[in-house]
């Protein structure tokens, strides 16, 4: 294998003292903007978690906080959705991407003013949008509920980030482009295309009829697949080899996974409209593309597994590896689940049920958010000058998050299938055997389990924010002594 390809497999690990000093200088240049992005992201994660808990509780206790107009379900739920997507996930992803691009291009942060201005504008936009939704100004289009004035601010903020990414890549040092850079640069290209197109054809100059529904699902599905997924996979491709100290197993599998994702994912989304009044070819093309997504998913899964082979014992010790591997495994699970949901016979049961909600939570939380947690556990000590203070808090964070998302997805998936089967039960005359209200009542135990999982996840987020705050205040352990989940690492490895 050529030297160039070998370089592309390894995220720049070297024992050369000059390179070690170079990495320290690069990290120092990213310190303030990245920590600012992480701080803002965690703030919105907590806000979004509280809004989610309120919305979940209202599903089985409709009178909860009913006297407050701005806390009705129709406002709280989209406010939760948008604060998590644009407040938490996007800012955490951008923060991780900034650090990764600086490390992988091997240059200090270029144009830091663009990053600071973008972060400020982004949070102004999220704040204005969230207040707007709670005040009743929602656009009523899923994942695009922010009012127009907030949307414009967010787009300008992102434009500054996109310009910054081009500048960083332009000034990169000579060498092979590592696989994580492929995914990050693609994500920075895809998101403005998705966001601008969707806002134009749905809100600013709306297309007519069912095309609006098609455009909405194209956007909602591709934001997860072409914005969050590339950033999550970029982080996984970087941190797994970095922590275990070996290169990615296969360059060719990496290339196949990237290009097949780019080819097939943009056609996804229309399978959520099976049975709707759309041209049959649109639905069929989306079904085929959804099933073809098995190719990049299995390819990435094999590559990560073979990279980890012989090093799974390190999951006992490394916080970063535990979160990132959990997220990478969930990516395989949620993607295969998504492909199965495009099969018409299964879609007939799960459509319009809580099963779909469980699937979306597994993707954005079980995959993307868990990988972001792992990335933050790796990055923050290198920016704050101290190590994480408590392995116990890290373990609590992991297990509350992992068990919380498992409980939520299990409850919504099982409850959703039972809900779908009940809705589809008809007699010989085509009349419903189970009344709609009885079907709703049958979901109550599963919705209560969902609320319990929400409490667990909110507790996990508060623990993580507290631990992160200690790091910002430099109340962590002395730098140079990494915080392992098991202090007997040196004896085991």
C-alpha positions in Angstrom: 0.0 0.0 0.0 1.3 3.4 -0.9 2.6 5.9 1.7 -0.1 8.4 0.7 -2.9 5.9 1.4 -1.3 4.9 4.7 -1.2 8.5 5.8 -5.0 8.8 5.0 -5.7 5.9 7.4 -4.0 7.4 10.5 -5.2 10.6 12.2 -1.8 12.2 12.5 -0.3 10.3 15.4 3.4 10.9 15.9 6.0 10.8 18.7 8.0 13.6 17.1 8.4 16.4 19.8 8.0 19.0 17.1 4.6 17.6 16.1 3.6 17.4 19.7 4.4 21.1 20.2 2.5 21.9 16.9 -0.6 20.1 18.2 -0.4 22.1 21.4 -0.3 25.4 19.5 -3.2 24.3 17.3 -5.3 23.3 20.3 -4.5 26.6 22.0 -5.7 28.5 18.9 -9.1 26.7 19.0 -9.6 26.9 22.8 -11.9 29.9 23.1 -14.2 29.3 20.1 -14.6 25.6 20.7 -15.2 25.9 24.4 -17.7 28.7 23.7 -19.6 26.5 21.2 -19.6 23.5 23.6 -20.9 25.8 26.4 -23.7 27.2 24.3 -24.5 23.7 23.0 -24.8 22.2 26.5 -27.0 25.1 27.6 -29.5 24.4 24.8 -29.2 20.6 25.5 -30.5 21.3 29.0 -33.2 23.7 27.8 -34.3 21.2 25.1 -34.3 18.3 27.7 -36.6 20.3 30.0 -39.0 21.1 27.1 -38.9 17.5 26.0 -39.8 16.3 29.5 -42.8 18.8 29.6 -44.0 17.6 26.1 -43.6 13.9 27.0 -45.5 14.4 30.3 -48.4 16.1 28.5 -48.8 13.0 26.3 -50.2 11.1 29.2 -51.2 14.0 31.5 -52.8 16.6 29.2 -53.7 18.9 32.1 -50.1 19.3 33.1 -49.2 23.1 32.9 -52.4 23.5 30.8 -53.0 27.0 32.3 -49.9 28.4 30.4 -50.6 29.1 26.8 -46.9 29.1 25.8 -46.5 25.6 27.3 -49.2 23.9 25.3 -48.0 20.7 23.6 -48.2 22.3 20.1 -45.6 24.9 21.1 -43.4 23.0 23.6 -42.8 20.0 21.3 -41.5 22.0 18.3 -39.5 24.3 20.7 -37.9 21.2 22.1 -37.1 19.8 18.6 -35.5 23.0 17.3 -33.5 23.7 20.4 -32.0 20.2 20.3 -31.4 20.3 16.5 -30.0 23.8 16.1 -29.0 24.7 19.7 -27.4 21.5 20.9 -26.6 19.2 18.0 -25.5 21.7 15.4 -23.3 23.7 17.7 -21.7 20.6 19.3 -21.1 19.3 15.8 -19.6 22.6 14.6 -17.4 22.7 17.7 -16.1 19.2 17.1 -15.6 19.9 13.4 -13.6 23.1 14.1 -11.2 21.2 16.4 -10.9 18.2 14.0 -10.3 20.4 11.0 -7.6 22.3 12.8 -5.9 19.1 13.9 -6.2 17.4 10.5 -5.2 20.3 8.4 -2.3 20.9 10.8 -2.7 24.7 10.9 -3.7 27.0 13.7 -7.3 28.4 13.7 -7.7 30.7 10.7 -10.1 33.7 10.8 -11.2 33.2 14.4 -13.4 36.4 14.1 -15.7 34.5 11.7 -16.1 31.7 14.3 -16.9 34.1 17.1 -19.3 36.1 15.0 -21.0 33.0 13.7 -21.4 31.6 17.3 -22.9 34.8 18.5 -25.4 35.1 15.6 -26.3 31.4 15.8 -27.3 31.7 19.5 -29.2 34.9 18.8 -31.1 33.1 16.0 -31.8 30.0 18.2 -33.0 32.3 21.1 -35.2 34.4 18.8 -36.6 31.2 17.1 -37.4 29.4 20.4 -39.1 32.5 21.9 -41.0 32.9 18.6 -42.3 29.3 18.7 -43.4 29.6 22.3 -45.1 32.9 21.5 -47.1 31.1 18.7 -45.1 32.2 15.7 -44.2 28.7 14.5 -44.0 28.0 10.8 -45.7 24.6 11.5 -43.2 22.8 9.2 -41.3 20.0 11.0 -37.6 20.9 11.6 -38.3 24.4 10.1 -40.6 25.8 12.8 -38.4 28.8 13.5 -40.0 32.1 12.3 -38.4 33.7 9.2 -36.5 36.3 11.2 -34.7 33.6 13.1 -34.1 31.5 10.0 -32.4 34.4 8.3 -30.0 34.9 11.3 -29.2 31.2 11.4 -28.4 31.2 7.7 -26.0 34.2 7.9 -24.3 32.5 10.9 -23.8 29.3 9.0 -22.5 31.2 6.0 -19.7 32.5 8.2 -18.9 29.0 9.4 -18.9 27.7 5.8 -16.5 30.5 4.7 -14.2 29.6 7.7 -14.1 25.9 6.6 -13.0 26.8 3.1 -10.3 29.1 4.6 -9.0 26.3 6.9 -8.9 23.8 4.1 -7.2 26.3 1.8 -4.3 26.8 4.2 -3.9 23.2 5.2 -0.4 21.8 5.2 0.5 19.5 2.3 -0.4 15.8 2.7 -3.1 13.3 2.1 -6.7 14.3 3.1 -7.8 12.1 6.0 -11.2 10.3 5.8 -12.7 12.5 8.5 -12.0 15.5 6.4 -14.0 14.1 3.6 -17.1 13.8 5.8 -16.6 17.2 7.4 -16.1 19.1 4.2 -19.1 17.3 2.7 -21.3 18.2 5.7 -20.3 21.9 5.5 -21.3 21.8 1.8 -24.5 19.9 2.1 -26.2 21.7 5.0 -26.5 25.2 3.4 -27.8 23.5 0.3 -30.5 21.7 2.3 -31.4 24.6 4.6 -31.6 27.2 1.9 -33.5 25.1 -0.6 -36.1 23.9 2.0 -36.8 27.4 3.2 -37.2 28.7 -0.3 -39.5 26.0 -1.7 -41.5 25.6 1.5 -41.7 28.9 3.2 -40.4 31.9 1.1 -41.7 30.9 -2.3 -43.8 27.8 -1.6 -44.3 25.1 -4.1 -47.9 23.9 -4.5 -49.8 20.9 -3.2 -48.1 17.6 -2.2 -44.7 18.8 -3.4 -44.5 20.7 -0.1 -44.7 17.4 1.9 -42.1 15.9 -0.4 -39.8 18.8 0.1 -40.3 18.8 3.9 -39.4 15.1 4.2 -36.5 15.5 1.9 -35.1 18.2 4.2 -36.0 16.6 7.5 -34.4 13.2 6.5 -31.4 14.7 4.9 -30.5 17.0 7.7 -29.9 13.9 9.8 -28.2 12.0 7.0 -26.2 14.7 5.3 -25.4 17.1 8.2 -25.3 15.2 11.5 -24.3 11.8 10.1 -21.1 13.0 8.3 -20.0 14.9 11.4 -20.7 11.9 13.6 -18.8 9.5 11.3 -15.9 11.9 10.9 -15.6 11.9 14.7 -15.8 8.2 14.9 -13.2 7.7 12.2 -10.9 10.1 14.1 -11.3 9.1 17.7 -11.5 5.3 17.5 -8.0 5.0 15.8 -6.6 7.8 17.9 -7.6 6.2 21.2 -6.5 2.7 20.4 -3.3 3.8 18.6 -3.8 2.0 15.2 -4.9 3.2 11.7 -8.4 2.7 10.2 -8.6 -0.9 8.9 -9.3 -0.1 5.3 -8.9 2.9 3.1 -11.1 1.3 0.4 -13.9 0.6 2.7 -13.7 4.2 3.9 -14.0 5.4 0.4 -16.9 3.0 -0.5 -18.8 4.1 2.7 -18.4 7.8 2.0 -19.4 7.8 -1.7 -22.3 5.4 -1.3 -23.7 7.6 1.5 -23.4 10.6 -0.8 -25.1 8.7 -3.6 -28.0 7.1 -1.8 -29.0 9.2 1.2 -30.2 12.3 -0.7 -33.0 10.1 -2.2 -34.3 9.1 1.3 -37.3 10.5 3.1 -40.1 9.9 0.6 -40.8 6.5 2.1 -42.5 8.4 5.0 -45.1 9.3 2.4 -46.0 5.8 1.4 -49.7 5.8 0.7 -49.8 9.5 0.1 -51.0 11.2 -3.1 -47.6 11.4 -4.7 -46.3 10.0 -8.0 -45.5 6.3 -7.6 -42.0 6.7 -9.0 -41.0 9.2 -6.3 -42.0 6.8 -3.5 -40.4 3.8 -5.3 -37.1 5.6 -5.9 -37.0 6.5 -2.2 -37.7 3.0 -1.1 -35.0 1.6 -3.3 -32.5 4.2 -2.1 -33.4 3.5 1.5 -32.7 -0.2 1.1 -29.5 0.6 -0.8 -28.3 2.5 2.3 -27.4 -0.9 3.7 -24.2 -0.6 1.6 -22.6 2.4 3.3 -23.9 1.3 6.7 -22.5 -2.2 6.6 -19.3 -0.9 5.1 -18.7 1.5 7.9 -19.7 -1.1 10.5 -17.2 -3.6 9.1 -14.4 -1.0 9.0 -15.0 0.2 12.5 -15.3 -3.4 13.9 -12.1 -4.5 12.2 -10.3 -1.3 13.4 -11.4 -2.1 17.0 -10.6 -5.8 16.7 -8.3 -6.9 19.6 -8.9 -3.6 21.5 -12.5 -4.0 22.8 -11.1 -4.3 26.3 -10.3 -0.6 26.2 -14.0 0.1 26.4 -13.7 -0.6 30.1 -11.3 2.3 30.5 -11.6 5.1 27.9 -14.6 7.5 28.3 -14.2 8.7 24.7 -14.0 5.2 23.3 -17.0 4.0 25.2 -19.3 6.8 24.0 -18.0 6.8 20.5 -18.2 3.0 20.0 -21.7 3.1 21.5 -22.7 5.7 19.0 -21.0 3.9 16.1 -22.8 0.7 16.9 -26.1 2.6 17.2 -25.5 4.1 13.7 -25.5 0.6 12.3 -28.7 -0.3 14.2 -30.7 2.9 13.5 -29.7 2.9 9.8 -30.7 -0.7 9.3 -34.0 0.1 11.1 -34.5 3.0 8.8 -34.0 0.8 5.7 -36.5 -1.7 7.1 -39.1 1.1 7.6 -39.1 1.7 3.8 -40.4 -1.9 3.3 -44.1 -1.3 2.5 -45.5 -4.1 4.6 -43.7 -2.9 7.8 -44.4 0.8 6.9 -48.1 -0.1 6.8 -47.9 -1.0 10.5 -45.5 1.6 11.8 -46.6 4.7 9.8 -48.3 7.4 12.0 -47.2 5.7 15.2 -44.7 6.3 18.0 -42.4 3.8 16.3 -41.2 6.5 14.0 -40.5 8.9 16.9 -38.4 6.2 18.6 -36.4 5.7 15.4 -35.6 9.5 15.2 -34.5 9.6 18.8 -32.3 6.6 18.3 -30.6 8.4 15.4 -30.1 11.9 16.8 -29.4 10.8 20.4 -28.2 7.2 20.4 -25.8 7.8 17.4 -25.0 11.5 17.0 -25.3 12.8 20.6 -23.4 9.9 22.1 -20.5 10.4 19.7 -20.5 14.1 20.5 -20.3 13.3 24.2 -17.3 11.1 23.5 -15.6 13.7 21.4 -16.1 16.4 24.1 -14.5 14.0 26.7 -11.4 13.9 24.5 -11.2 17.5 23.3 -12.0 19.5 26.5 -8.9 18.3 28.6 -6.7 19.4 25.7 -8.3 22.9 25.7 -8.8 23.5 29.5 -5.4 22.3 30.7 -6.8 19.8 33.2 -8.4 16.3 33.2 -11.9 15.3 34.0 -12.4 15.3 37.7 -14.5 12.2 38.4 -14.7 8.8 36.7 -17.9 8.2 38.8 -19.6 11.2 37.1 -18.6 9.9 33.7 -20.0 6.5 34.4 -23.2 8.0 35.7 -23.5 10.1 32.6 -22.9 7.1 30.3 -25.2 4.7 32.0 -28.1 7.2 32.4 -27.7 8.2 28.8 -27.4 4.6 27.4 -30.2 3.1 29.6 -32.4 6.2 29.1 -32.2 6.0 25.3 -32.7 2.2 25.4 -35.8 2.6 27.5 -37.2 5.3 25.3 -36.6 3.5 22.0 -37.9 0.2 23.4 -41.1 1.8 24.8 -41.8 3.8 21.6 -41.0 0.9 19.3 -43.0 -1.8 21.1 -45.8 0.6 21.9 -45.7 1.9 18.3 -46.0 -1.5 16.7 -48.9 -2.4 19.0 -50.5 0.9 18.2 -50.2 0.3 14.5 -51.6 -3.2 14.7 -54.6 -1.9 16.6 -55.2 0.9 14.1 -55.1 -1.6 11.2 -57.5 -4.2 12.7 -60.7 -4.1 10.7 -63.6 -6.5 10.3 -65.0 -8.0 7.1 -66.9 -4.8 6.4 -63.7 -2.7 6.7 -64.7 -1.1 10.0 -62.2 -0.6 12.8 -62.3 -3.4 15.4 -60.6 -1.1 18.0 -61.8 2.4 18.4 -59.3 5.2 17.9 -59.7 6.4 21.5 -59.0 2.9 22.8 -55.9 2.8 20.7 -54.8 6.0 22.3 -55.5 4.7 25.8 -53.4 1.6 24.9 -50.3 3.7 24.4 -50.4 5.3 27.9 -48.1 2.7 29.6 -45.5 3.2 26.9 -45.7 7.0 27.0 -45.2 6.9 30.8 -42.1 4.8 30.2 -41.0 7.4 27.7 -41.3 10.1 30.4 -39.3 8.0 32.8 -36.5 7.7 30.2 -36.7 11.5 29.7 -36.0 12.0 33.4 -33.0 9.7 33.1 -31.7 11.6 30.1 -32.2 15.0 31.7 -30.3 13.8 34.8 -27.5 12.6 32.6 -27.3 16.0 30.9 -27.2 17.9 34.2 -24.4 15.7 35.5 -22.4 16.3 32.3 -23.0 20.0 32.4 -21.8 20.1 36.1 -18.7 18.1 35.2 -18.1 20.4 32.1 -18.4 23.5 34.3 -15.7 22.1 36.7 -13.4 21.8 33.7 -14.1 25.4 32.6 -13.2 26.5 36.1 -10.1 24.3 36.0 -11.2 22.3 38.9 -10.3 19.0 37.2 -7.4 16.7 37.8 -3.9 17.7 37.1 -3.1 17.7 33.4 -1.1 14.7 32.1 -3.0 12.2 34.2 -5.9 11.1 32.1 -9.2 10.1 33.8 -9.9 6.5 33.1 -13.1 4.7 34.0 -11.0 2.0 35.6 -7.8 3.1 37.3 -6.2 -0.3 36.7 -5.7 0.5 33.0 -1.9 0.2 33.2 -2.2 -3.4 34.6 -4.7 -4.5 32.0 -3.2 -3.1 28.8 
